[in-house]
Each structure stands twice: as structure tokens, then as C-alpha cells.
Amino acid sequence: MPILMTARYQVRPHAIDRCKKAIQLLAEHVKENEKETLFYMAQQEKLNPYAFLHTMVFKDEVALTMHRSSKAAENFVKVLYPETIDPLEFKEYNLIGTNLEI
């Protein structure tokens, strides 16, 4: 059963460029190295450019563990977490319908 998750957060204005670079590096790593991460998308809110939403689909718990334990995720955490205004809000979802092949 796939694992569907979101992560929502807001960063401090002075850190926006550094955080966006960390997001891009993580997304590139996922694309190139995490075949069991079935979907990964990081979005920046238009009206509040300091707010972000990541949407993720992992094949299973092993894929989620691999993602969380990657060097890229570790680097992302080191850059981003100190710059967030509030702790990241993670949520997990049940799949109801999709056009993705998962």
C-alpha cells in the first residue's frame, strides 16, 4: 500500500533563496536516486512566497525510510529546519483516487 504524505511549512524571509536551493537539491536527488518514491513535488505558495507544500507518494515503508535516511534529506533538514517559522507539519493520507499508476 503506498504512503501518501504532505509537508507544509513557512521559512523566514531572509532565508528564502537558501531554502529554495535546498528544496531543489532534494527534489533532484529524489528524481535521480529514489525509484521507490513514486511522486515528489515541492510547491511554493503564490500569495505567500515563504510558504511551501511538498506532496509525496512512497511505494511503501521501506521507500519512506530510504528517503528519510538519505544524505540529501539530511542536508535538506540542516538547511531548512533552522529557518522555519513553525515546525514542519506532516500529514499522511488514504488514497481515494488518482490518475497516477501506483
PDB file as gemmi writes it, atoms N, CA and C in Angstrom:
CRYST1    1.000    1.000    1.000  90.00  90.00  90.00 P 1                      
ATOM      1  N   MET A   1       0.848  -1.185   0.000  1.00  0.00           N  
ATOM      2  CA  MET A   1       0.000   0.000   0.000  1.00  0.00           C  
ATOM      3  C   MET A   1       0.892   1.245   0.000  1.00  0.00           C  
ATOM      4  N   PRO A   2       0.685   2.147  -0.956  1.00  0.00           N  
ATOM      5  CA  PRO A   2       1.508   3.360  -0.988  1.00  0.00           C  
ATOM      6  C   PRO A   2       1.249   4.265   0.209  1.00  0.00           C  
ATOM      7  N   ILE A   3       2.246   5.071   0.520  1.00  0.00           N  
ATOM      8  CA  ILE A   3       2.156   6.037   1.615  1.00  0.00           C  
ATOM      9  C   ILE A   3       2.090   7.418   0.986  1.00  0.00           C  
ATOM     10  N   LEU A   4       1.013   8.142   1.254  1.00  0.00           N  
ATOM     11  CA  LEU A   4       0.807   9.487   0.725  1.00  0.00           C  
ATOM     12  C   LEU A   4       1.001  10.480   1.858  1.00  0.00           C  
ATOM     13  N   MET A   5       1.830  11.486   1.608  1.00  0.00           N  
ATOM     14  CA  MET A   5       2.141  12.455   2.666  1.00  0.00           C  
ATOM     15  C   MET A   5       2.240  13.859   2.096  1.00  0.00           C  
ATOM     16  N   THR A   6       2.042  14.820   2.992  1.00  0.00           N  
ATOM     17  CA  THR A   6       2.363  16.211   2.688  1.00  0.00           C  
ATOM     18  C   THR A   6       3.221  16.756   3.817  1.00  0.00           C  
ATOM     19  N   ALA A   7       3.996  17.772   3.471  1.00  0.00           N  
ATOM     20  CA  ALA A   7       4.759  18.534   4.460  1.00  0.00           C  
ATOM     21  C   ALA A   7       4.522  20.000   4.138  1.00  0.00           C  
ATOM     22  N   ARG A   8       4.071  20.744   5.141  1.00  0.00           N  
ATOM     23  CA  ARG A   8       3.774  22.167   4.956  1.00  0.00           C  
ATOM     24  C   ARG A   8       4.611  22.956   5.956  1.00  0.00           C  
ATOM     25  N   TYR A   9       5.156  24.090   5.474  1.00  0.00           N  
ATOM     26  CA  TYR A   9       5.970  24.922   6.344  1.00  0.00           C  
ATOM     27  C   TYR A   9       6.139  26.304   5.742  1.00  0.00           C  
ATOM     28  N   GLN A  10       6.664  27.202   6.561  1.00  0.00           N  
ATOM     29  CA  GLN A  10       6.961  28.561   6.127  1.00  0.00           C  
ATOM     30  C   GLN A  10       8.360  28.908   6.619  1.00  0.00           C  
ATOM     31  N   VAL A  11       9.145  29.562   5.761  1.00  0.00           N  
ATOM     32  CA  VAL A  11      10.511  29.925   6.131  1.00  0.00           C  
ATOM     33  C   VAL A  11      10.626  31.428   6.366  1.00  0.00           C  
ATOM     34  N   ARG A  12      11.671  31.794   7.052  1.00  0.00           N  
ATOM     35  CA  ARG A  12      11.944  33.210   7.317  1.00  0.00           C  
ATOM     36  C   ARG A  12      12.356  33.908   6.017  1.00  0.00           C  
ATOM     37  N   PRO A  13      11.913  35.140   5.818  1.00  0.00           N  
ATOM     38  CA  PRO A  13      12.196  35.856   4.565  1.00  0.00           C  
ATOM     39  C   PRO A  13      13.672  35.927   4.181  1.00  0.00           C  
ATOM     40  N   HIS A  14      14.558  36.116   5.142  1.00  0.00           N  
ATOM     41  CA  HIS A  14      15.979  36.247   4.804  1.00  0.00           C  
ATOM     42  C   HIS A  14      16.585  34.957   4.249  1.00  0.00           C  
ATOM     43  N   ALA A  15      15.907  33.825   4.456  1.00  0.00           N  
ATOM     44  CA  ALA A  15      16.455  32.524   4.081  1.00  0.00           C  
ATOM     45  C   ALA A  15      15.808  31.928   2.837  1.00  0.00           C  
ATOM     46  N   ILE A  16      14.952  32.682   2.173  1.00  0.00           N  
ATOM     47  CA  ILE A  16      14.162  32.114   1.080  1.00  0.00           C  
ATOM     48  C   ILE A  16      15.027  31.502  -0.021  1.00  0.00           C  
ATOM     49  N   ASP A  17      16.049  32.189  -0.478  1.00  0.00           N  
ATOM     50  CA  ASP A  17      16.865  31.662  -1.576  1.00  0.00           C  
ATOM     51  C   ASP A  17      17.629  30.405  -1.172  1.00  0.00           C  
ATOM     52  N   ARG A  18      18.197  30.406   0.020  1.00  0.00           N  
ATOM     53  CA  ARG A  18      18.930  29.231   0.509  1.00  0.00           C  
ATOM     54  C   ARG A  18      17.997  28.036   0.670  1.00  0.00           C  
ATOM     55  N   CYS A  19      16.787  28.277   1.163  1.00  0.00           N  
ATOM     56  CA  CYS A  19      15.824  27.191   1.350  1.00  0.00           C  
ATOM     57  C   CYS A  19      15.333  26.655   0.008  1.00  0.00           C  
ATOM     58  N   LYS A  20      15.073  27.532  -0.942  1.00  0.00           N  
ATOM     59  CA  LYS A  20      14.647  27.078  -2.267  1.00  0.00           C  
ATOM     60  C   LYS A  20      15.727  26.222  -2.924  1.00  0.00           C  
ATOM     61  N   LYS A  21      16.979  26.581  -2.751  1.00  0.00           N  
ATOM     62  CA  LYS A  21      18.071  25.772  -3.301  1.00  0.00           C  
ATOM     63  C   LYS A  21      18.106  24.398  -2.640  1.00  0.00           C  
ATOM     64  N   ALA A  22      17.900  24.344  -1.331  1.00  0.00           N  
ATOM     65  CA  ALA A  22      17.879  23.063  -0.623  1.00  0.00           C  
ATOM     66  C   ALA A  22      16.711  22.194  -1.112  1.00  0.00           C  
ATOM     67  N   ILE A  23      15.580  22.814  -1.363  1.00  0.00           N  
ATOM     68  CA  ILE A  23      14.413  22.085  -1.886  1.00  0.00           C  
ATOM     69  C   ILE A  23      14.735  21.511  -3.263  1.00  0.00           C  
ATOM     70  N   GLN A  24      15.317  22.331  -4.118  1.00  0.00           N  
ATOM     71  CA  GLN A  24      15.652  21.880  -5.472  1.00  0.00           C  
ATOM     72  C   GLN A  24      16.660  20.730  -5.450  1.00  0.00           C  
ATOM     73  N   LEU A  25      17.651  20.822  -4.579  1.00  0.00           N  
ATOM     74  CA  LEU A  25      18.636  19.745  -4.470  1.00  0.00           C  
ATOM     75  C   LEU A  25      17.991  18.450  -3.993  1.00  0.00           C  
ATOM     76  N   LEU A  26      17.079  18.545  -3.035  1.00  0.00           N  
ATOM     77  CA  LEU A  26      16.390  17.347  -2.552  1.00  0.00           C  
ATOM     78  C   LEU A  26      15.531  16.746  -3.660  1.00  0.00           C  
ATOM     79  N   ALA A  27      14.790  17.575  -4.365  1.00  0.00           N  
ATOM     80  CA  ALA A  27      13.932  17.072  -5.449  1.00  0.00           C  
ATOM     81  C   ALA A  27      14.767  16.402  -6.544  1.00  0.00           C  
ATOM     82  N   GLU A  28      15.911  16.981  -6.878  1.00  0.00           N  
ATOM     83  CA  GLU A  28      16.799  16.371  -7.869  1.00  0.00           C  
ATOM     84  C   GLU A  28      17.303  15.012  -7.394  1.00  0.00           C  
ATOM     85  N   HIS A  29      17.670  14.943  -6.120  1.00  0.00           N  
ATOM     86  CA  HIS A  29      18.126  13.669  -5.561  1.00  0.00           C  
ATOM     87  C   HIS A  29      17.022  12.614  -5.654  1.00  0.00           C  
ATOM     88  N   VAL A  30      15.821  12.985  -5.287  1.00  0.00           N  
ATOM     89  CA  VAL A  30      14.698  12.044  -5.345  1.00  0.00           C  
ATOM     90  C   VAL A  30      14.512  11.551  -6.776  1.00  0.00           C  
ATOM     91  N   LYS A  31      14.518  12.458  -7.722  1.00  0.00           N  
ATOM     92  CA  LYS A  31      14.315  12.098  -9.130  1.00  0.00           C  
ATOM     93  C   LYS A  31      15.380  11.125  -9.624  1.00  0.00           C  
ATOM     94  N   GLU A  32      16.618  11.364  -9.242  1.00  0.00           N  
ATOM     95  CA  GLU A  32      17.731  10.563  -9.748  1.00  0.00           C  
ATOM     96  C   GLU A  32      17.992   9.275  -8.974  1.00  0.00           C  
ATOM     97  N   ASN A  33      17.600   9.227  -7.698  1.00  0.00           N  
ATOM     98  CA  ASN A  33      18.044   8.115  -6.844  1.00  0.00           C  
ATOM     99  C   ASN A  33      16.953   7.331  -6.135  1.00  0.00           C  
ATOM    100  N   GLU A  34      15.750   7.844  -6.072  1.00  0.00           N  
ATOM    101  CA  GLU A  34      14.704   7.180  -5.281  1.00  0.00           C  
ATOM    102  C   GLU A  34      13.580   6.674  -6.183  1.00  0.00           C  
ATOM    103  N   LYS A  35      13.831   5.551  -6.817  1.00  0.00           N  
ATOM    104  CA  LYS A  35      12.829   4.992  -7.741  1.00  0.00           C  
ATOM    105  C   LYS A  35      11.561   4.528  -7.020  1.00  0.00           C  
ATOM    106  N   GLU A  36      11.667   4.286  -5.729  1.00  0.00           N  
ATOM    107  CA  GLU A  36      10.506   3.844  -4.959  1.00  0.00           C  
ATOM    108  C   GLU A  36       9.711   5.025  -4.391  1.00  0.00           C  
ATOM    109  N   THR A  37      10.221   6.236  -4.597  1.00  0.00           N  
ATOM    110  CA  THR A  37       9.425   7.433  -4.322  1.00  0.00           C  
ATOM    111  C   THR A  37       8.661   7.688  -5.615  1.00  0.00           C  
ATOM    112  N   LEU A  38       7.395   7.364  -5.608  1.00  0.00           N  
ATOM    113  CA  LEU A  38       6.596   7.344  -6.828  1.00  0.00           C  
ATOM    114  C   LEU A  38       6.204   8.734  -7.311  1.00  0.00           C  
ATOM    115  N   PHE A  39       6.147   9.679  -6.383  1.00  0.00           N  
ATOM    116  CA  PHE A  39       5.779  11.054  -6.729  1.00  0.00           C  
ATOM    117  C   PHE A  39       6.369  11.983  -5.686  1.00  0.00           C  
ATOM    118  N   TYR A  40       6.964  13.064  -6.153  1.00  0.00           N  
ATOM    119  CA  TYR A  40       7.507  14.058  -5.231  1.00  0.00           C  
ATOM    120  C   TYR A  40       7.369  15.418  -5.895  1.00  0.00           C  
ATOM    121  N   MET A  41       6.688  16.330  -5.240  1.00  0.00           N  
ATOM    122  CA  MET A  41       6.512  17.667  -5.781  1.00  0.00           C  
ATOM    123  C   MET A  41       6.606  18.672  -4.642  1.00  0.00           C  
ATOM    124  N   ALA A  42       7.437  19.692  -4.844  1.00  0.00           N  
ATOM    125  CA  ALA A  42       7.564  20.788  -3.886  1.00  0.00           C  
ATOM    126  C   ALA A  42       6.965  22.029  -4.537  1.00  0.00           C  
ATOM    127  N   GLN A  43       6.081  22.697  -3.800  1.00  0.00           N  
ATOM    128  CA  GLN A  43       5.375  23.851  -4.327  1.00  0.00           C  
ATOM    129  C   GLN A  43       5.574  25.056  -3.420  1.00  0.00           C  
ATOM    130  N   GLN A  44       5.662  26.228  -4.041  1.00  0.00           N  
ATOM    131  CA  GLN A  44       5.779  27.487  -3.321  1.00  0.00           C  
ATOM    132  C   GLN A  44       4.466  28.242  -3.508  1.00  0.00           C  
ATOM    133  N   GLU A  45       3.907  28.699  -2.408  1.00  0.00           N  
ATOM    134  CA  GLU A  45       2.636  29.414  -2.463  1.00  0.00           C  
ATOM    135  C   GLU A  45       2.811  30.746  -3.200  1.00  0.00           C  
ATOM    136  N   LYS A  46       1.874  31.082  -4.072  1.00  0.00           N  
ATOM    137  CA  LYS A  46       1.972  32.318  -4.852  1.00  0.00           C  
ATOM    138  C   LYS A  46       1.755  33.564  -4.006  1.00  0.00           C  
ATOM    139  N   LEU A  47       0.722  33.573  -3.179  1.00  0.00           N  
ATOM    140  CA  LEU A  47       0.405  34.773  -2.406  1.00  0.00           C  
ATOM    141  C   LEU A  47       1.305  34.963  -1.188  1.00  0.00           C  
ATOM    142  N   ASN A  48       1.889  33.885  -0.724  1.00  0.00           N  
ATOM    143  CA  ASN A  48       2.837  33.947   0.394  1.00  0.00           C  
ATOM    144  C   ASN A  48       4.071  33.149  -0.025  1.00  0.00           C  
ATOM    145  N   PRO A  49       5.049  33.791  -0.659  1.00  0.00           N  
ATOM    146  CA  PRO A  49       6.188  33.059  -1.218  1.00  0.00           C  
ATOM    147  C   PRO A  49       7.109  32.422  -0.175  1.00  0.00           C  
ATOM    148  N   TYR A  50       6.825  32.619   1.093  1.00  0.00           N  
ATOM    149  CA  TYR A  50       7.616  31.993   2.153  1.00  0.00           C  
ATOM    150  C   TYR A  50       7.007  30.673   2.615  1.00  0.00           C  
ATOM    151  N   ALA A  51       5.848  30.328   2.046  1.00  0.00           N  
ATOM    152  CA  ALA A  51       5.134  29.104   2.418  1.00  0.00           C  
ATOM    153  C   ALA A  51       5.309  28.039   1.337  1.00  0.00           C  
ATOM    154  N   PHE A  52       5.531  26.811   1.786  1.00  0.00           N  
ATOM    155  CA  PHE A  52       5.795  25.689   0.882  1.00  0.00           C  
ATOM    156  C   PHE A  52       4.944  24.481   1.246  1.00  0.00           C  
ATOM    157  N   LEU A  53       4.670  23.673   0.231  1.00  0.00           N  
ATOM    158  CA  LEU A  53       3.948  22.419   0.408  1.00  0.00           C  
ATOM    159  C   LEU A  53       4.640  21.356  -0.431  1.00  0.00           C  
ATOM    160  N   HIS A  54       5.014  20.258   0.200  1.00  0.00           N  
ATOM    161  CA  HIS A  54       5.586  19.110  -0.510  1.00  0.00           C  
ATOM    162  C   HIS A  54       4.523  18.014  -0.511  1.00  0.00           C  
ATOM    163  N   THR A  55       4.352  17.375  -1.660  1.00  0.00           N  
ATOM    164  CA  THR A  55       3.428  16.261  -1.804  1.00  0.00           C  
ATOM    165  C   THR A  55       4.255  15.051  -2.229  1.00  0.00           C  
ATOM    166  N   MET A  56       4.089  13.948  -1.504  1.00  0.00           N  
ATOM    167  CA  MET A  56       4.936  12.776  -1.718  1.00  0.00           C  
ATOM    168  C   MET A  56       4.115  11.501  -1.737  1.00  0.00           C  
ATOM    169  N   VAL A  57       4.523  10.564  -2.582  1.00  0.00           N  
ATOM    170  CA  VAL A  57       3.945   9.226  -2.590  1.00  0.00           C  
ATOM    171  C   VAL A  57       5.110   8.240  -2.578  1.00  0.00           C  
ATOM    172  N   PHE A  58       5.140   7.425  -1.550  1.00  0.00           N  
ATOM    173  CA  PHE A  58       6.171   6.409  -1.405  1.00  0.00           C  
ATOM    174  C   PHE A  58       5.557   5.033  -1.647  1.00  0.00           C  
ATOM    175  N   LYS A  59       6.299   4.157  -2.293  1.00  0.00           N  
ATOM    176  CA  LYS A  59       5.792   2.817  -2.604  1.00  0.00           C  
ATOM    177  C   LYS A  59       5.376   2.073  -1.337  1.00  0.00           C  
ATOM    178  N   ASP A  60       6.190   2.223  -0.279  1.00  0.00           N  
ATOM    179  CA  ASP A  60       5.937   1.503   0.966  1.00  0.00           C  
ATOM    180  C   ASP A  60       6.798   2.102   2.071  1.00  0.00           C  
ATOM    181  N   GLU A  61       6.782   1.464   3.225  1.00  0.00           N  
ATOM    182  CA  GLU A  61       7.563   1.953   4.375  1.00  0.00           C  
ATOM    183  C   GLU A  61       9.059   1.943   4.090  1.00  0.00           C  
ATOM    184  N   VAL A  62       9.520   0.956   3.344  1.00  0.00           N  
ATOM    185  CA  VAL A  62      10.945   0.882   3.010  1.00  0.00           C  
ATOM    186  C   VAL A  62      11.343   2.116   2.200  1.00  0.00           C  
ATOM    187  N   ALA A  63      10.524   2.491   1.231  1.00  0.00           N  
ATOM    188  CA  ALA A  63      10.811   3.667   0.414  1.00  0.00           C  
ATOM    189  C   ALA A  63      10.821   4.941   1.260  1.00  0.00           C  
ATOM    190  N   LEU A  64       9.887   5.050   2.179  1.00  0.00           N  
ATOM    191  CA  LEU A  64       9.840   6.214   3.069  1.00  0.00           C  
ATOM    192  C   LEU A  64      11.088   6.264   3.949  1.00  0.00           C  
ATOM    193  N   THR A  65      11.480   5.142   4.490  1.00  0.00           N  
ATOM    194  CA  THR A  65      12.683   5.071   5.323  1.00  0.00           C  
ATOM    195  C   THR A  65      13.926   5.434   4.523  1.00  0.00           C  
ATOM    196  N   MET A  66      14.013   4.945   3.294  1.00  0.00           N  
ATOM    197  CA  MET A  66      15.155   5.270   2.433  1.00  0.00           C  
ATOM    198  C   MET A  66      15.214   6.771   2.165  1.00  0.00           C  
ATOM    199  N   HIS A  67      14.060   7.374   1.921  1.00  0.00           N  
ATOM    200  CA  HIS A  67      14.004   8.807   1.680  1.00  0.00           C  
ATOM    201  C   HIS A  67      14.470   9.574   2.913  1.00  0.00           C  
ATOM    202  N   ARG A  68      13.910   9.247   4.036  1.00  0.00           N  
ATOM    203  CA  ARG A  68      14.237   9.962   5.270  1.00  0.00           C  
ATOM    204  C   ARG A  68      15.696   9.812   5.684  1.00  0.00           C  
ATOM    205  N   SER A  69      16.308   8.696   5.324  1.00  0.00           N  
ATOM    206  CA  SER A  69      17.672   8.431   5.776  1.00  0.00           C  
ATOM    207  C   SER A  69      18.731   8.805   4.733  1.00  0.00           C  
ATOM    208  N   SER A  70      18.316   9.400   3.633  1.00  0.00           N  
ATOM    209  CA  SER A  70      19.286   9.762   2.590  1.00  0.00           C  
ATOM    210  C   SER A  70      20.131  10.960   3.030  1.00  0.00           C  
ATOM    211  N   LYS A  71      21.313  11.054   2.461  1.00  0.00           N  
ATOM    212  CA  LYS A  71      22.199  12.194   2.719  1.00  0.00           C  
ATOM    213  C   LYS A  71      21.541  13.485   2.234  1.00  0.00           C  
ATOM    214  N   ALA A  72      20.799  13.410   1.134  1.00  0.00           N  
ATOM    215  CA  ALA A  72      20.110  14.586   0.604  1.00  0.00           C  
ATOM    216  C   ALA A  72      19.056  15.091   1.583  1.00  0.00           C  
ATOM    217  N   ALA A  73      18.318  14.182   2.206  1.00  0.00           N  
ATOM    218  CA  ALA A  73      17.314  14.583   3.200  1.00  0.00           C  
ATOM    219  C   ALA A  73      18.002  15.185   4.420  1.00  0.00           C  
ATOM    220  N   GLU A  74      19.124  14.613   4.806  1.00  0.00           N  
ATOM    221  CA  GLU A  74      19.879  15.144   5.939  1.00  0.00           C  
ATOM    222  C   GLU A  74      20.347  16.576   5.650  1.00  0.00           C  
ATOM    223  N   ASN A  75      20.861  16.816   4.464  1.00  0.00           N  
ATOM    224  CA  ASN A  75      21.298  18.163   4.089  1.00  0.00           C  
ATOM    225  C   ASN A  75      20.126  19.134   4.040  1.00  0.00           C  
ATOM    226  N   PHE A  76      18.986  18.688   3.521  1.00  0.00           N  
ATOM    227  CA  PHE A  76      17.770  19.493   3.468  1.00  0.00           C  
ATOM    228  C   PHE A  76      17.365  19.932   4.877  1.00  0.00           C  
ATOM    229  N   VAL A  77      17.346  18.995   5.796  1.00  0.00           N  
ATOM    230  CA  VAL A  77      16.969  19.266   7.180  1.00  0.00           C  
ATOM    231  C   VAL A  77      17.929  20.281   7.807  1.00  0.00           C  
ATOM    232  N   LYS A  78      19.215  20.119   7.569  1.00  0.00           N  
ATOM    233  CA  LYS A  78      20.214  21.032   8.148  1.00  0.00           C  
ATOM    234  C   LYS A  78      20.006  22.469   7.688  1.00  0.00           C  
ATOM    235  N   VAL A  79      19.640  22.645   6.425  1.00  0.00           N  
ATOM    236  CA  VAL A  79      19.436  23.989   5.887  1.00  0.00           C  
ATOM    237  C   VAL A  79      18.067  24.530   6.276  1.00  0.00           C  
ATOM    238  N   LEU A  80      17.045  23.737   6.069  1.00  0.00           N  
ATOM    239  CA  LEU A  80      15.676  24.240   6.167  1.00  0.00           C  
ATOM    240  C   LEU A  80      15.142  24.368   7.593  1.00  0.00           C  
ATOM    241  N   TYR A  81      15.300  23.334   8.402  1.00  0.00           N  
ATOM    242  CA  TYR A  81      14.644  23.325   9.711  1.00  0.00           C  
ATOM    243  C   TYR A  81      14.974  24.543  10.582  1.00  0.00           C  
ATOM    244  N   PRO A  82      16.225  24.993  10.620  1.00  0.00           N  
ATOM    245  CA  PRO A  82      16.501  26.176  11.453  1.00  0.00           C  
ATOM    246  C   PRO A  82      15.832  27.454  10.935  1.00  0.00           C  
ATOM    247  N   GLU A  83      15.412  27.448   9.686  1.00  0.00           N  
ATOM    248  CA  GLU A  83      14.831  28.648   9.078  1.00  0.00           C  
ATOM    249  C   GLU A  83      13.311  28.647   9.040  1.00  0.00           C  
ATOM    250  N   THR A  84      12.676  27.608   9.540  1.00  0.00           N  
ATOM    251  CA  THR A  84      11.210  27.579   9.524  1.00  0.00           C  
ATOM    252  C   THR A  84      10.655  28.410  10.678  1.00  0.00           C  
ATOM    253  N   ILE A  85       9.512  29.004  10.425  1.00  0.00           N  
ATOM    254  CA  ILE A  85       8.863  29.837  11.439  1.00  0.00           C  
ATOM    255  C   ILE A  85       8.201  28.963  12.502  1.00  0.00           C  
ATOM    256  N   ASP A  86       7.545  27.903  12.068  1.00  0.00           N  
ATOM    257  CA  ASP A  86       6.957  26.898  12.955  1.00  0.00           C  
ATOM    258  C   ASP A  86       7.479  25.542  12.517  1.00  0.00           C  
ATOM    259  N   PRO A  87       7.356  24.521  13.348  1.00  0.00           N  
ATOM    260  CA  PRO A  87       7.782  23.188  12.917  1.00  0.00           C  
ATOM    261  C   PRO A  87       7.022  22.748  11.664  1.00  0.00           C  
ATOM    262  N   LEU A  88       7.676  21.933  10.857  1.00  0.00           N  
ATOM    263  CA  LEU A  88       7.009  21.394   9.681  1.00  0.00           C  
ATOM    264  C   LEU A  88       5.786  20.602  10.107  1.00  0.00           C  
ATOM    265  N   GLU A  89       4.742  20.712   9.319  1.00  0.00           N  
ATOM    266  CA  GLU A  89       3.514  19.967   9.580  1.00  0.00           C  
ATOM    267  C   GLU A  89       3.415  18.835   8.566  1.00  0.00           C  
ATOM    268  N   PHE A  90       3.601  17.609   9.033  1.00  0.00           N  
ATOM    269  CA  PHE A  90       3.486  16.428   8.182  1.00  0.00           C  
ATOM    270  C   PHE A  90       2.111  15.811   8.369  1.00  0.00           C  
ATOM    271  N   LYS A  91       1.499  15.392   7.258  1.00  0.00           N  
ATOM    272  CA  LYS A  91       0.220  14.677   7.317  1.00  0.00           C  
ATOM    273  C   LYS A  91       0.294  13.489   6.379  1.00  0.00           C  
ATOM    274  N   GLU A  92      -0.382  12.416   6.777  1.00  0.00           N  
ATOM    275  CA  GLU A  92      -0.465  11.216   5.959  1.00  0.00           C  
ATOM    276  C   GLU A  92      -1.913  11.023   5.528  1.00  0.00           C  
ATOM    277  N   TYR A  93      -2.107  10.495   4.317  1.00  0.00           N  
ATOM    278  CA  TYR A  93      -3.443  10.399   3.727  1.00  0.00           C  
ATOM    279  C   TYR A  93      -3.739   8.988   3.247  1.00  0.00           C  
ATOM    280  N   ASN A  94      -5.031   8.683   3.139  1.00  0.00           N  
ATOM    281  CA  ASN A  94      -5.503   7.470   2.480  1.00  0.00           C  
ATOM    282  C   ASN A  94      -5.805   7.809   1.029  1.00  0.00           C  
ATOM    283  N   LEU A  95      -5.445   6.925   0.121  1.00  0.00           N  
ATOM    284  CA  LEU A  95      -5.692   7.132  -1.304  1.00  0.00           C  
ATOM    285  C   LEU A  95      -7.156   6.845  -1.614  1.00  0.00           C  
ATOM    286  N   ILE A  96      -7.808   7.805  -2.249  1.00  0.00           N  
ATOM    287  CA  ILE A  96      -9.203   7.658  -2.664  1.00  0.00           C  
ATOM    288  C   ILE A  96      -9.288   7.485  -4.177  1.00  0.00           C  
ATOM    289  N   GLY A  97      -8.494   8.233  -4.916  1.00  0.00           N  
ATOM    290  CA  GLY A  97      -8.473   8.138  -6.370  1.00  0.00           C  
ATOM    291  C   GLY A  97      -7.264   8.889  -6.918  1.00  0.00           C  
ATOM    292  N   THR A  98      -6.783   8.474  -8.082  1.00  0.00           N  
ATOM    293  CA  THR A  98      -5.617   9.112  -8.698  1.00  0.00           C  
ATOM    294  C   THR A  98      -5.551   8.775 -10.174  1.00  0.00           C  
ATOM    295  N   ASN A  99      -4.820   9.609 -10.920  1.00  0.00           N  
ATOM    296  CA  ASN A  99      -4.510   9.254 -12.303  1.00  0.00           C  
ATOM    297  C   ASN A  99      -3.083   8.718 -12.409  1.00  0.00           C  
ATOM    298  N   LEU A 100      -2.365   8.667 -11.274  1.00  0.00           N  
ATOM    299  CA  LEU A 100      -1.015   8.100 -11.245  1.00  0.00           C  
ATOM    300  C   LEU A 100      -1.096   6.588 -11.243  1.00  0.00           C  
ATOM    301  N   GLU A 101      -0.084   5.955 -11.812  1.00  0.00           N  
ATOM    302  CA  GLU A 101       0.000   4.496 -11.770  1.00  0.00           C  
ATOM    303  C   GLU A 101       0.822   4.096 -10.548  1.00  0.00           C  
ATOM    304  N   ILE A 102       0.139   3.842  -9.441  1.00  0.00           N  
ATOM    305  CA  ILE A 102       0.843   3.473  -8.210  1.00  0.00           C  
ATOM    306  C   ILE A 102       0.322   2.175  -7.658  1.00  0.00           C  
TER     307      ILE A 102                                                      
END                                                                             
